[in-house]
Amino acid sequence: MSRFFKASQSGALVLAFATLAGGTAWADGKYSGVGRPATRAEIHAWDIDVRPDFKGLRPGSGSVDQGQEVWEAKCASCHGSFGESNEVHTPLIGGTTKDDIKTGHVLSLVKGDAPQRSAIMKVATVSTLFDYINRAMPLTSPKSLTNDEVYGLVAYLLNLAEIVPADFVLSDKNIAEAQARMPNRNGMSTDHGMWPGAPASKGGIGNGGKPDVKNTACMSNCKTEVKVASLLPVYAETAHGNLAEQNRAVGPVRGKDTSGKAAAVAAAPAPLSENAAAAKLANDNGCMACHGVANKIVGPGYNEVVAKYKGQADAEAKLVAKVKAGGQGVWGAVPMPPQGHLKDGDIRSLVKWILSGAKAQ
């Protein structure tokens, strides 16, 4: 962490503390000469959260068509044109039905037969979509969207899920109408202290701010003991190599490391071919997390790279420089980070392998 970032954090904490404490720290002179009270404009810029009852929502509007334009420009590279996402990101849209919209309960979640859970299946409130997109998206430039762009993006996602029609214009005036059609609006308990305000029986969304410290709302009919029903036999753990190497190179999930057992039961591996060695190099360094051989993931598929540079005498030199330095804009807005940690010889081997068709063997 840089000294500048630490100092920025400290300053932000001082301002936040002064605001929350109502200025008492300054009044009693404990921190004389340190920091200053936050201005109204600073508080306004910082206080951007949107509650499920839509308090905090700022004025604005955006149509489905406007949202689609922003989506294609700033979101589709990671989440797909229709929210189907890719190998890195899980789907945003899918798995809900017209009956779910009527009942407010996603039946496939109740039955447990959904092959994969999309975001729209789980999210209970429109405010969650609005708030997260507003504060965290796009990944490369969070908080850069205007209010109207966020309204448009939310409208586009709701339309993909058939919650609102194609000509719908979402605004702070009608967002409650969209909330009333959310497929999982009745599928989440609000009876806990994280949802302040009056309980549902009195027209609110919370339980008066009393935390459910005994887990009475959600914890019923729970098993007192968990037993593992089945395990992969030890002799089969190494049937397809080290399990730890078969997970994507991003995120916290890693497979069980079976390399020790593999070494004990397997004969010395045969030398790798030139293509196999380059493929291993690409996998080991996370290249395949963003690039498919025949399809785009986050960055272009290697077949697209071959087609773009076909017939260029200096293609290898250009790509070596791009891999080493990183770049942005040639294939979209998502940047490729520089790979300066790789040896020049390894980068050259990777580029030759890509331009030759990225064959596995």
VENMOMO-V578664 format. One record per residue. N is the residue number from 1. RES is the residue in one small letter. D_FIRST is the distance of its C-alpha to the first C-alpha in Angstrom with 2 decimals. Layout:
N_RES_D_FIRST, N_RES_D_FIRST
This chain:
1_m_0.00, 2_s_3.79, 3_r_6.67, 4_f_8.39, 5_f_6.59, 6_k_6.91, 7_a_10.31, 8_s_11.18, 9_q_10.74, 10_s_12.80, 11_g_15.30, 12_a_15.75, 13_l_16.43, 14_v_18.86, 15_l_20.63, 16_a_20.87, 17_f_22.17, 18_a_24.63, 19_t_25.89, 20_l_26.33, 21_a_27.94, 22_g_30.33, 23_g_29.64, 24_t_31.01, 25_a_28.24, 26_w_29.42, 27_a_33.04, 28_d_33.10, 29_g_31.28, 30_k_28.71, 31_y_25.86, 32_s_27.98, 33_g_26.25, 34_v_22.81, 35_g_21.84, 36_r_24.63, 37_p_26.10, 38_a_24.85, 39_t_27.45, 40_r_29.36, 41_a_27.94, 42_e_24.31, 43_i_25.33, 44_h_27.27, 45_a_24.41, 46_w_22.14, 47_d_24.99, 48_i_25.61, 49_d_26.35, 50_v_29.82, 51_r_31.81, 52_p_34.41, 53_d_37.11, 54_f_35.57, 55_k_34.69, 56_g_31.87, 57_l_33.16, 58_r_33.50, 59_p_36.65, 60_g_36.95, 61_s_38.57, 62_g_38.32, 63_s_40.85, 64_v_40.62, 65_d_41.41, 66_q_38.73, 67_g_36.19, 68_q_37.35, 69_e_36.74, 70_v_33.12, 71_w_32.72, 72_e_34.08, 73_a_31.89, 74_k_28.50, 75_c_28.80, 76_a_31.46, 77_s_29.51, 78_c_27.60, 79_h_30.05, 80_g_33.40, 81_s_36.03, 82_f_37.39, 83_g_34.39, 84_e_35.37, 85_s_31.93, 86_n_31.62, 87_e_30.66, 88_v_26.97, 89_h_27.41, 90_t_30.08, 91_p_32.89, 92_l_32.70, 93_i_36.48, 94_g_39.43, 95_g_41.23, 96_t_42.74, 97_t_46.38, 98_k_48.58, 99_d_49.70, 100_d_46.11, 101_i_45.85, 102_k_49.10, 103_t_48.24, 104_g_44.52, 105_h_44.07, 106_v_42.92, 107_l_45.68, 108_s_43.88, 109_l_41.22, 110_v_44.07, 111_k_45.92, 112_g_42.87, 113_d_44.22, 114_a_41.51, 115_p_40.34, 116_q_36.90, 117_r_35.56, 118_s_34.49, 119_a_32.38, 120_i_35.53, 121_m_37.27, 122_k_34.75, 123_v_33.64, 124_a_36.05, 125_t_35.22, 126_v_34.94, 127_s_32.46, 128_t_29.95, 129_l_30.30, 130_f_30.14, 131_d_27.15, 132_y_24.98, 133_i_26.03, 134_n_25.55, 135_r_21.97, 136_a_20.55, 137_m_22.78, 138_p_23.04, 139_l_20.08, 140_t_19.31, 141_s_19.82, 142_p_19.68, 143_k_21.69, 144_s_23.55, 145_l_26.85, 146_t_29.61, 147_n_31.36, 148_d_34.39, 149_e_32.46, 150_v_31.03, 151_y_34.58, 152_g_35.89, 153_l_33.43, 154_v_34.27, 155_a_37.95, 156_y_37.72, 157_l_36.21, 158_l_38.85, 159_n_41.52, 160_l_40.44, 161_a_40.91, 162_e_44.30, 163_i_43.37, 164_v_44.29, 165_p_46.69, 166_a_45.86, 167_d_46.93, 168_f_44.81, 169_v_42.86, 170_l_40.21, 171_s_39.62, 172_d_38.77, 173_k_42.54, 174_n_43.18, 175_i_40.00, 176_a_41.79, 177_e_44.38, 178_a_41.81, 179_q_40.49, 180_a_44.08, 181_r_44.11, 182_m_40.81, 183_p_41.88, 184_n_39.92, 185_r_40.28, 186_n_42.31, 187_g_40.40, 188_m_37.70, 189_s_38.35, 190_t_37.31, 191_d_38.91, 192_h_35.91, 193_g_33.94, 194_m_31.20, 195_w_33.90, 196_p_35.17, 197_g_38.60, 198_a_42.14, 199_p_43.07, 200_a_44.58, 201_s_48.07, 202_k_47.60, 203_g_46.13, 204_g_42.44, 205_i_39.62, 206_g_38.49, 207_n_40.19, 208_g_39.88, 209_g_36.40, 210_k_37.62, 211_p_35.23, 212_d_37.03, 213_v_35.93, 214_k_38.78, 215_n_37.99, 216_t_41.51, 217_a_40.70, 218_c_39.20, 219_m_40.09, 220_s_43.76, 221_n_45.74, 222_c_42.76, 223_k_43.44, 224_t_43.27, 225_e_42.56, 226_v_40.90, 227_k_42.62, 228_v_41.61, 229_a_44.54, 230_s_44.06, 231_l_41.98, 232_l_41.84, 233_p_44.19, 234_v_42.65, 235_y_44.92, 236_a_43.64, 237_e_39.90, 238_t_39.97, 239_a_42.50, 240_h_40.03, 241_g_37.48, 242_n_34.25, 243_l_33.34, 244_a_29.60, 245_e_29.84, 246_q_31.60, 247_n_28.74, 248_r_26.66, 249_a_23.50, 250_v_21.32, 251_g_20.84, 252_p_21.00, 253_v_24.73, 254_r_26.05, 255_g_29.69, 256_k_31.27, 257_d_31.01, 258_t_34.65, 259_s_34.32, 260_g_35.85, 261_k_38.86, 262_a_39.21, 263_a_39.41, 264_a_42.02, 265_v_44.33, 266_a_43.95, 267_a_45.49, 268_a_43.55, 269_p_42.21, 270_a_44.01, 271_p_42.29, 272_l_40.42, 273_s_41.94, 274_e_40.13, 275_n_39.40, 276_a_38.31, 277_a_35.96, 278_a_34.33, 279_a_34.16, 280_k_32.45, 281_l_29.94, 282_a_29.21, 283_n_28.85, 284_d_26.73, 285_n_24.13, 286_g_23.99, 287_c_26.20, 288_m_28.66, 289_a_26.20, 290_c_26.43, 291_h_29.77, 292_g_33.14, 293_v_36.01, 294_a_38.47, 295_n_36.40, 296_k_33.36, 297_i_30.47, 298_v_27.46, 299_g_28.37, 300_p_32.00, 301_g_34.26, 302_y_35.12, 303_n_38.71, 304_e_37.63, 305_v_35.90, 306_v_39.12, 307_a_41.24, 308_k_39.20, 309_y_39.39, 310_k_42.87, 311_g_45.17, 312_q_42.56, 313_a_43.12, 314_d_39.60, 315_a_37.94, 316_e_36.44, 317_a_34.94, 318_k_33.52, 319_l_31.86, 320_v_30.47, 321_a_28.77, 322_k_27.49, 323_v_26.08, 324_k_24.33, 325_a_22.91, 326_g_22.55, 327_g_24.06, 328_q_25.03, 329_g_28.36, 330_v_30.90, 331_w_30.88, 332_g_29.42, 333_a_26.38, 334_v_24.03, 335_p_22.14, 336_m_22.26, 337_p_19.06, 338_p_19.83, 339_q_21.06, 340_g_20.61, 341_h_20.10, 342_l_23.76, 343_k_26.55, 344_d_28.86, 345_g_31.73, 346_d_30.05, 347_i_29.18, 348_r_32.80, 349_s_34.12, 350_l_32.20, 351_v_33.50, 352_k_37.04, 353_w_36.93, 354_i_35.86, 355_l_38.54, 356_s_41.14, 357_g_40.66, 358_a_37.89, 359_k_40.52, 360_a_39.69, 361_q_42.36
